[in-house]
């Protein structure tokens, strides 16, 4: 019986090179005065997009001012690409009780 080594080798080489070459994307919805999901776990290099689904403006401010959006009206969005592993908290400056977190795995 012959073993099929080439497909497994191709997968191993792709993973060793840092994974597939396409960019990952993830979404957070702003709705009912909250971020959904409230905690998002992504891989390093992921572009996260927040979209406002509420009828009032919101914005997104990263702790330490790593990122900051303008006020987002209904259906407006803001994106940020997380290049480094770590835990990143953020909030709505217009409604400071609204908080969320993005956890970036290596």
PEBEL-V843303 format. One record per residue. N is the residue number from 1. RES is the residue in three letters. PHI is phi as a letter, one per 30 degrees, with the letter a starting at -180 (none if undefined). Layout:
N/RES/PHI
N/RES/PHI
This chain:
1/UNK/none
2/UNK/d
3/UNK/c
4/UNK/c
5/UNK/c
6/UNK/e
7/UNK/d
8/UNK/d
9/UNK/d
10/UNK/d
11/UNK/d
12/UNK/d
13/UNK/d
14/UNK/d
15/UNK/d
16/UNK/d
17/UNK/d
18/UNK/j
19/UNK/j
20/UNK/d
21/UNK/d
22/UNK/d
23/UNK/d
24/UNK/d
25/UNK/b
26/UNK/b
27/UNK/b
28/UNK/b
29/UNK/c
30/UNK/c
31/UNK/a
32/UNK/h
33/UNK/h
34/UNK/a
35/UNK/c
36/UNK/b
37/UNK/d
38/UNK/d
39/UNK/b
40/UNK/c
41/UNK/c
42/UNK/b
43/UNK/d
44/UNK/e
45/UNK/j
46/UNK/d
47/UNK/c
48/UNK/c
49/UNK/c
50/UNK/c
51/UNK/b
52/UNK/d
53/UNK/c
54/UNK/d
55/UNK/d
56/UNK/b
57/UNK/d
58/UNK/b
59/UNK/b
60/UNK/b
61/UNK/b
62/UNK/d
63/UNK/e
64/UNK/i
65/UNK/h
66/UNK/d
67/UNK/b
68/UNK/a
69/UNK/c
70/UNK/d
71/UNK/d
72/UNK/c
73/UNK/d
74/UNK/e
75/UNK/i
76/UNK/d
77/UNK/b
78/UNK/b
79/UNK/b
80/UNK/b
81/UNK/c
82/UNK/c
83/UNK/c
84/UNK/b
85/UNK/d
86/UNK/l
87/UNK/c
88/UNK/b
89/UNK/c
90/UNK/b
91/UNK/a
92/UNK/c
93/UNK/d
94/UNK/d
95/UNK/b
96/UNK/e
97/UNK/d
98/UNK/d
99/UNK/b
100/UNK/a
101/UNK/b
102/UNK/c
103/UNK/c
104/UNK/c
105/UNK/d
106/UNK/d
